[in-house]
């Protein structure tokens, strides 16, 4: 069975390519979910130019800090990576 993040519960066991020391690994290791935290989705009215936001980058499989440098409502939100 595969669960998406929104369906995870405390105590679930997941497989991640990270070893017990928190280092990236070429093999999957089992981890127990100790706490699930839900975050609010930010709307464009919540964003502030110059503020730093954590953005999940799927290719990296991690959250990275980005600073919002501009908002163009006709195109897309623009950010720079720290």
Protein Blocks (a to p, Z undefined) as FASTA:
>chain_A
ZZdfklpcehiacdddbdfkopacfbdcddddfbdcddddddfklpcghiacddddfklo
pacddddfbdcfklcccdddZZ
